[in-house]
Amino acid sequence: MKILVLNAGSSSQKSCLYELTELPDLPPAPLWEAKIDWSQKAGIAILKVEANSSVLEEELEASRTQTIARMLDTLCSGKTQVISELSEINGVGHRVVHGGREYCESTLITPEVKTAIADLSVLAPAHNPASLEGIAAIEQVLSVPQVAVFDTGFHRTLPQAAAIYPGPYKWYEQGIQRYGFHGISHQYCAQRTAQILDLDLESLRLITCHLGNGCSLAAIRHGESVDTTMGFTPLEGLMMGSRSGSVDPSILIHLLREKDYTVDQLDEVLNRASGLQGISGLSSDLRQIVSAIGEGHPRAKLAFDVYVHRLRSHIGAMLATLGGLDALVFTAGVGENQPDVRAAACENFGFLGLKLDPEKNAQSPADEDIAAADSTVRVVLVHTQEDWAIAQTCWQHFTQAHG
């Protein structure tokens, strides 16, 4: 069975093709991988495809749908060809950021599901429309089942005490609640951690730290999300690359009243000019922040310190929700590749008996326990594989349909 995965971001599109005869325990390498980046040059898409030990790179001045169509062409033509024709693909899986209250589980895409994804675009305006464009692009060239896998789905197990905001109850009746995000990653990392530790996921209390340009934590008990840091939108919670995370709401009222900010200006500041970018004035990329610290840049050091302070604070909140901890899990670009962040995050939890192995931590080994042998809490590094998690979900849908 050949399963194509489309993972749409606001300014990027990651895709890969898996060929499966069974569902393996460990993630297999995809036959073909592609990425489209719209963020580098205005009006230009940069397409990069890897397959058959070959790399194809192109710059395209075309619509999003046309660019996705060109990406699909590389599956069956040129040096990255891995299939004879697109009709060999058995099904397609899509990451969809927001599923609202309705979609707790992945689902086959129907006209009704597309309408729901479109309606939820008001809550995820940078992401849900991009997913719909990917769905439409596939429909133009293939007649195969498509599956929507929702980033919010994993967090639908949040108890009401964690999901409901302490405003008027009418908010909740209007659909304003904590939805949580990065759910595909958090769920995958929880399952992978149990594999790495050779323990039953049902027995574990985990805090998973998805630290990339966007950042969120999840408290996981018995394999279910019971708390998380992102909320009604992906803006809440931790300090991020260019997003503020949680701030005093009265700051926003102050800016509106006293500084004549517009709603659009607030949106721009909170989502694209805050976080590491806003504090440092240099970059939203933690690698560049760390480099600048080495050169003695004081605001880079301040940005790092604020980032770590808020990370520790939110880990503490998740710890209180769980009432104990078996493993602390780090994943995504920062979580997987920044030993200084992991060391700083763990430093203040020594009272739990948590101890990092400094050598292992420095090496950033994927899918390994990097805690010291005598640590009472395991610290696990997981290479998150959202695309593989989506492919697994699709396999289950498609095999059940034919079984």
Backbone torsions as a table, in degrees:
resi	resn	phi	psi	omega
1	MET	NA	132.1	178.8
2	LYS	-107.0	122.3	-176.6
3	ILE	-120.2	124.4	177.4
4	LEU	-98.3	134.8	179.1
5	VAL	-116.6	130.3	173.7
6	LEU	-116.6	122.2	-177.2
7	ASN	-118.2	95.2	-172.5
8	ALA	-89.3	129.5	170.9
9	GLY	-107.9	-179.6	-179.1
10	SER	-68.3	-32.9	-178.6
11	SER	-131.6	16.7	-179.7
12	SER	-149.9	164.8	177.4
13	GLN	-143.6	112.9	175.3
14	LYS	-101.5	139.2	-178.8
15	SER	-142.9	153.4	174.3
16	CYS	-156.3	159.0	179.4
17	LEU	-120.6	126.3	176.6
18	TYR	-110.5	144.4	171.8
19	GLU	-117.1	120.3	-173.9
20	LEU	-128.5	137.6	169.5
21	THR	-108.6	-18.3	174.5
22	GLU	-154.3	174.9	179.5
23	LEU	-98.3	105.2	-176.5
24	PRO	-75.4	162.1	178.4
25	ASP	-70.7	-36.3	-177.4
26	LEU	-110.3	150.5	-177.4
27	PRO	-62.5	127.1	175.5
28	PRO	-82.9	161.7	174.7
29	ALA	-74.8	137.4	176.7
30	PRO	-69.9	155.3	175.9
31	LEU	-68.2	-31.9	-169.3
32	TRP	-152.3	138.9	177.8
33	GLU	-134.3	143.8	179.5
34	ALA	-144.4	151.2	174.5
35	LYS	-140.1	134.5	172.6
36	ILE	-112.9	130.4	-179.0
37	ASP	-122.9	118.2	178.7
38	TRP	-99.2	1.4	-170.3
39	SER	-90.7	-14.5	-172.4
40	GLN	-80.0	-42.8	-177.4
41	LYS	-134.2	133.8	-178.4
42	ALA	-60.4	126.6	177.2
43	GLY	76.3	2.9	-177.2
44	ILE	-119.9	134.1	173.5
45	ALA	-102.1	131.0	175.4
46	ILE	-103.0	115.6	-178.2
47	LEU	-103.0	128.3	175.4
48	LYS	-128.2	125.6	-177.9
49	VAL	-125.3	136.9	177.2
50	GLU	-127.0	126.4	176.5
51	ALA	-168.1	153.3	177.6
52	ASN	54.7	34.9	-177.3
53	SER	60.3	20.9	178.0
54	SER	-118.0	154.2	178.2
55	VAL	-126.8	130.2	176.6
56	LEU	-115.7	130.8	176.5
57	GLU	-130.1	132.7	-179.8
58	GLU	-141.5	151.4	169.7
59	GLU	-109.8	129.5	-174.1
60	LEU	-125.9	134.3	173.2
61	GLU	-107.4	87.5	-173.2
62	ALA	-154.3	169.1	177.3
63	SER	-68.2	166.8	179.0
64	ARG	-60.8	-43.7	-179.3
65	THR	-63.9	-42.1	178.4
66	GLN	-65.1	-37.1	179.5
67	THR	-67.4	-41.2	177.3
68	ILE	-63.5	-39.2	178.1
69	ALA	-61.2	-41.3	177.7
70	ARG	-65.0	-39.7	177.1
71	MET	-58.9	-43.3	-179.6
72	LEU	-65.9	-31.8	177.3
73	ASP	-58.6	-33.8	-176.4
74	THR	-69.8	-12.6	175.3
75	LEU	-68.1	-31.3	-171.6
76	CYS	-127.7	21.1	175.8
77	SER	-154.5	156.5	176.6
78	GLY	74.7	-167.0	-173.5
79	LYS	-72.3	-13.5	178.1
80	THR	-100.3	12.9	-179.0
81	GLN	-63.6	128.8	177.2
82	VAL	-125.9	-11.6	175.9
83	ILE	-136.6	160.6	-178.3
84	SER	-77.6	-37.4	179.3
85	GLU	-153.5	156.4	-175.6
86	LEU	-61.0	-25.4	-178.6
87	SER	-65.1	-11.2	175.7
88	GLU	-71.3	-17.4	179.6
89	ILE	-72.9	129.1	-176.2
90	ASN	-88.8	-24.4	-178.7
91	GLY	-175.1	165.3	-175.0
92	VAL	-132.7	137.5	175.8
93	GLY	-114.9	141.2	-178.8
94	HIS	-124.6	134.2	166.4
95	ARG	-78.2	125.2	175.7
96	VAL	-120.3	123.4	-171.5
97	VAL	-65.2	-46.6	-171.5
98	HIS	-119.3	121.5	175.6
99	GLY	-110.5	1.0	178.2
100	GLY	60.3	-155.9	178.8
101	ARG	-78.6	-24.8	-169.8
102	GLU	-71.7	-38.2	-170.2
103	TYR	-107.1	96.5	176.4
104	CYS	-85.6	-25.3	-175.9
105	GLU	-125.1	163.2	172.3
106	SER	-62.8	155.6	-175.8
107	THR	-150.3	149.1	173.2
108	LEU	-64.9	138.3	-175.8
109	ILE	-81.5	124.9	177.3
110	THR	-126.2	171.0	174.8
111	PRO	-54.5	-36.7	179.9
112	GLU	-66.8	-39.5	179.3
113	VAL	-66.5	-40.5	178.4
114	LYS	-62.6	-39.8	177.9
115	THR	-63.1	-41.4	179.0
116	ALA	-64.3	-42.2	178.5
117	ILE	-61.7	-41.3	178.5
118	ALA	-64.5	-43.9	179.6
119	ASP	-62.0	-33.4	-179.0
120	LEU	-81.3	-2.0	178.1
121	SER	-61.4	-24.2	177.6
122	VAL	-63.4	-25.8	178.6
123	LEU	-94.2	-17.3	178.3
124	ALA	-141.4	66.4	-172.3
125	PRO	-66.9	-21.7	-179.8
126	ALA	-88.5	-13.7	-171.1
127	HIS	-120.3	-50.1	-175.9
128	ASN	-59.0	-41.3	176.8
129	PRO	-61.8	-34.8	178.3
130	ALA	-65.3	-38.5	177.0
131	SER	-64.2	-41.1	179.0
132	LEU	-62.9	-37.5	177.8
133	GLU	-64.7	-38.2	176.8
134	GLY	-65.3	-41.5	177.3
135	ILE	-61.1	-44.4	-179.6
136	ALA	-65.2	-38.6	179.7
137	ALA	-62.9	-39.4	177.8
138	ILE	-66.9	-42.5	-179.0
139	GLU	-60.3	-28.6	-179.2
140	GLN	-72.1	-24.1	-175.0
141	VAL	-119.2	-13.8	-176.1
142	LEU	-138.8	148.4	172.8
143	SER	-117.3	76.7	-177.6
144	VAL	-134.1	159.4	176.2
145	PRO	-64.8	141.4	176.1
146	GLN	-122.6	143.7	-176.6
147	VAL	-121.2	133.8	173.3
148	ALA	-96.9	126.0	176.7
149	VAL	-114.4	118.7	-168.6
150	PHE	-95.6	133.1	178.7
151	ASP	-67.7	-25.2	179.5
152	THR	-83.6	-16.6	-170.3
153	GLY	-58.5	-42.3	-176.0
154	PHE	-62.1	-28.5	-175.7
155	HIS	-89.7	4.9	179.5
156	ARG	-70.8	-6.3	176.0
157	THR	-87.6	-0.4	178.2
158	LEU	-55.5	132.8	173.7
159	PRO	-65.4	156.1	-177.4
160	GLN	-58.5	-33.5	-179.9
161	ALA	-61.0	-29.3	178.5
162	ALA	-89.5	-27.7	-173.2
163	ALA	-88.4	-26.3	-173.4
164	ILE	-92.9	131.6	177.5
165	TYR	-79.4	149.5	-177.8
166	PRO	-82.8	42.7	169.5
167	GLY	-98.9	-162.5	176.5
168	PRO	-64.8	144.8	-179.1
169	TYR	-58.6	-23.4	178.9
170	LYS	-58.1	-32.2	176.5
171	TRP	-54.4	-48.9	-177.8
172	TYR	-61.8	-40.4	178.0
173	GLU	-63.7	-25.5	178.8
174	GLN	-89.6	3.8	178.6
175	GLY	89.8	8.0	178.1
176	ILE	-88.0	110.7	-177.9
177	GLN	-160.1	174.2	173.7
178	ARG	-78.3	119.8	177.2
179	TYR	-99.8	-37.2	-177.0
180	GLY	75.7	153.0	-177.9
181	PHE	-140.7	-175.6	-174.4
182	HIS	58.0	23.8	-173.9
183	GLY	-62.9	-35.8	179.4
184	ILE	-61.9	-43.2	179.8
185	SER	-67.6	-47.2	-179.0
186	HIS	-59.7	-43.2	-179.6
187	GLN	-65.7	-45.8	179.3
188	TYR	-59.9	-44.8	-176.6
189	CYS	-66.7	-34.8	176.1
190	ALA	-63.7	-46.8	179.6
191	GLN	-64.1	-41.5	-179.0
192	ARG	-68.1	-36.5	177.4
193	THR	-61.2	-43.9	178.1
194	ALA	-60.1	-39.9	176.9
195	GLN	-62.7	-47.5	-177.2
196	ILE	-61.7	-40.8	-178.8
197	LEU	-85.1	-5.9	-177.7
198	ASP	55.1	47.5	179.8
199	LEU	-129.5	161.0	179.2
200	ASP	-77.4	123.7	180.0
201	LEU	-55.4	-35.1	-179.3
202	GLU	-60.6	-23.7	-175.5
203	SER	-91.8	-5.1	-168.4
204	LEU	-101.6	143.1	167.3
205	ARG	-107.6	117.8	-172.6
206	LEU	-124.8	146.0	164.1
207	ILE	-117.0	115.0	179.5
208	THR	-100.0	129.6	-176.4
209	CYS	-112.0	100.4	175.6
210	HIS	-90.2	101.9	-175.0
211	LEU	-117.5	98.2	175.6
212	GLY	-127.7	-142.8	171.7
213	ASN	-68.8	-36.0	166.2
214	GLY	-99.2	145.4	-174.1
215	CYS	-132.9	138.6	172.4
216	SER	-155.8	155.6	174.4
217	LEU	-114.6	155.2	170.6
218	ALA	-136.3	138.0	170.9
219	ALA	-96.3	122.9	-172.5
220	ILE	-123.4	123.3	178.2
221	ARG	-127.8	133.5	-178.5
222	HIS	55.3	31.7	178.4
223	GLY	79.5	4.6	-177.9
224	GLU	-117.4	145.8	175.7
225	SER	-74.1	124.8	178.8
226	VAL	-116.6	-8.4	174.2
227	ASP	-164.5	154.9	178.9
228	THR	-159.1	162.1	-172.6
229	THR	-92.6	-36.4	175.2
230	MET	-71.7	155.5	-170.4
231	GLY	-128.5	-118.6	177.7
232	PHE	-62.0	-33.4	174.8
233	THR	-133.9	171.6	176.9
234	PRO	-75.7	11.5	-178.5
235	LEU	-87.3	-22.5	-174.7
236	GLU	-77.4	156.7	169.6
237	GLY	102.2	-128.3	-173.3
238	LEU	-65.8	154.7	166.2
239	MET	-65.9	138.8	-174.5
240	MET	-126.8	-167.7	-178.0
241	GLY	-60.3	-55.6	178.2
242	SER	-127.4	2.1	178.9
243	ARG	-100.5	145.1	-175.2
244	SER	-72.1	-30.8	-164.3
245	GLY	73.1	-162.4	-174.8
246	SER	-69.3	133.6	173.5
247	VAL	-135.9	163.0	176.5
248	ASP	-59.0	121.0	-179.2
249	PRO	-57.4	-26.0	-179.1
250	SER	-69.0	-20.8	173.4
251	ILE	-60.2	-42.1	-178.1
252	LEU	-68.2	-40.7	176.8
253	ILE	-62.5	-42.3	178.2
254	HIS	-59.7	-46.6	-178.6
255	LEU	-65.0	-36.8	178.4
256	LEU	-68.5	-42.1	-174.9
257	ARG	-81.1	-46.1	-168.8
258	GLU	-98.3	-24.9	-175.6
259	LYS	-114.1	6.7	174.9
260	ASP	57.9	33.5	174.7
261	TYR	-69.3	146.0	169.2
262	THR	-91.2	166.6	177.1
263	VAL	-60.8	-40.8	-180.0
264	ASP	-65.1	-37.3	176.7
265	GLN	-64.5	-42.2	177.0
266	LEU	-60.3	-45.0	179.6
267	ASP	-59.0	-45.2	179.6
268	GLU	-61.3	-46.8	-177.6
269	VAL	-64.3	-48.5	-174.2
270	LEU	-68.8	-35.8	-174.5
271	ASN	-95.4	-27.7	-172.2
272	ARG	-127.7	-5.2	-177.8
273	ALA	-131.7	23.0	-178.9
274	SER	-120.4	-155.8	177.5
275	GLY	59.0	-145.6	179.2
276	LEU	-57.9	-41.0	179.0
277	GLN	-60.1	-48.5	-174.7
278	GLY	-67.5	-44.0	-177.7
279	ILE	-72.4	-45.6	-176.0
280	SER	-76.5	-32.5	-172.1
281	GLY	71.2	10.5	-174.0
282	LEU	-114.3	-53.7	-169.6
283	SER	-164.7	156.0	172.0
284	SER	-92.6	-2.7	-176.0
285	ASP	-94.5	117.6	-176.2
286	LEU	-62.6	-27.7	177.0
287	ARG	-60.6	-41.8	179.2
288	GLN	-71.9	-32.5	176.4
289	ILE	-63.2	-47.5	-179.9
290	VAL	-61.9	-41.3	177.7
291	SER	-61.7	-42.2	-179.8
292	ALA	-67.4	-33.8	175.9
293	ILE	-60.1	-41.8	178.0
294	GLY	-61.9	-23.7	178.6
295	GLU	-94.9	6.9	175.2
296	GLY	83.2	23.1	-178.4
297	HIS	-79.3	112.9	-172.4
298	PRO	-65.7	-37.5	-178.3
299	ARG	-75.3	-24.7	172.1
300	ALA	-65.0	-42.6	178.2
301	LYS	-64.4	-41.3	178.4
302	LEU	-62.3	-43.6	179.7
303	ALA	-60.6	-43.0	178.6
304	PHE	-61.8	-44.8	-177.3
305	ASP	-65.5	-40.5	177.6
306	VAL	-65.2	-42.7	178.8
307	TYR	-56.9	-48.3	-177.8
308	VAL	-68.6	-41.3	179.4
309	HIS	-57.0	-46.1	-176.9
310	ARG	-73.5	-32.4	175.5
311	LEU	-63.6	-47.8	178.1
312	ARG	-59.9	-43.4	-177.6
313	SER	-59.9	-44.1	-178.6
314	HIS	-74.8	-32.2	172.8
315	ILE	-60.8	-42.1	177.9
316	GLY	-60.0	-38.9	178.5
317	ALA	-65.5	-42.4	178.1
318	MET	-64.7	-37.8	178.5
319	LEU	-60.9	-41.8	179.3
320	ALA	-65.2	-37.8	177.9
321	THR	-62.3	-41.9	-176.4
322	LEU	-79.1	-26.8	-176.9
323	GLY	72.5	21.0	-179.0
324	GLY	154.8	172.4	-174.9
325	LEU	-151.6	130.8	175.2
326	ASP	-98.6	-35.1	179.6
327	ALA	-153.0	139.8	172.0
328	LEU	-105.1	126.1	-170.6
329	VAL	-116.5	131.6	177.6
330	PHE	-114.5	136.8	179.4
331	THR	-152.4	174.2	-178.9
332	ALA	75.4	179.2	-167.4
333	GLY	-52.7	-49.2	178.8
334	VAL	-75.8	-47.4	-177.3
335	GLY	-58.6	-35.3	-176.9
336	GLU	-86.1	-23.3	-167.3
337	ASN	-124.0	1.3	-177.0
338	GLN	-117.9	89.7	-179.6
339	PRO	-57.2	-35.2	-177.6
340	ASP	-64.0	-37.4	178.6
341	VAL	-67.4	-46.1	179.8
342	ARG	-61.5	-44.5	-179.0
343	ALA	-62.7	-44.4	-179.2
344	ALA	-66.9	-38.5	179.4
345	ALA	-64.4	-39.2	-175.5
346	CYS	-80.8	-22.8	-170.3
347	GLU	-53.2	-42.4	-174.5
348	ASN	-84.9	3.2	179.4
349	PHE	-107.4	20.0	175.8
350	GLY	-61.1	-26.4	179.6
351	PHE	-64.0	-18.2	175.7
352	LEU	-82.4	-8.7	-171.0
353	GLY	88.1	12.8	179.4
354	LEU	-80.2	124.7	179.2
355	LYS	-136.6	127.6	173.8
356	LEU	-80.8	149.8	166.3
357	ASP	-86.7	110.2	-173.5
358	PRO	-58.6	-37.5	-178.3
359	GLU	-69.2	-46.1	178.3
360	LYS	-63.0	-42.7	179.9
361	ASN	-60.0	-41.1	-178.8
362	ALA	-64.4	-28.3	-176.9
363	GLN	-83.9	-15.5	-177.7
364	SER	48.2	55.3	-178.0
365	PRO	-76.6	129.4	-178.6
366	ALA	-70.0	141.1	174.3
367	ASP	56.7	50.3	177.6
368	GLU	-140.9	155.3	171.9
369	ASP	-83.2	119.2	-177.4
370	ILE	-109.1	15.5	175.5
371	ALA	-78.1	154.5	173.4
372	ALA	-64.4	155.2	-176.1
373	ALA	-57.7	-35.0	-176.7
374	ASP	-95.9	12.3	177.4
375	SER	-70.3	137.2	178.6
376	THR	-84.1	-11.8	175.0
377	VAL	-122.8	131.1	177.6
378	ARG	-79.9	147.8	175.3
379	VAL	-122.3	117.5	-169.9
380	VAL	-119.5	134.5	174.7
381	LEU	-100.2	122.8	179.8
382	VAL	-123.0	128.7	171.6
383	HIS	-79.6	105.4	-175.7
384	THR	-66.9	138.8	-178.6
385	GLN	-133.3	76.1	-179.8
386	GLU	-59.6	-39.9	-177.4
387	ASP	-62.7	-41.9	178.4
388	TRP	-66.4	-38.9	177.5
389	ALA	-60.6	-40.2	177.5
390	ILE	-65.8	-42.6	179.0
391	ALA	-61.7	-40.7	177.2
392	GLN	-58.9	-45.3	179.7
393	THR	-61.0	-42.9	179.0
394	CYS	-62.8	-43.6	178.6
395	TRP	-54.1	-46.3	-178.6
396	GLN	-63.5	-41.5	177.9
397	HIS	-62.5	-47.6	-172.7
398	PHE	-72.5	-38.4	179.6
399	THR	-70.9	-35.9	176.3
400	GLN	-64.9	-38.0	179.8
401	ALA	-64.0	-31.7	-178.7
402	HIS	-100.5	-0.3	-176.0
403	GLY	-101.7	NA	NA
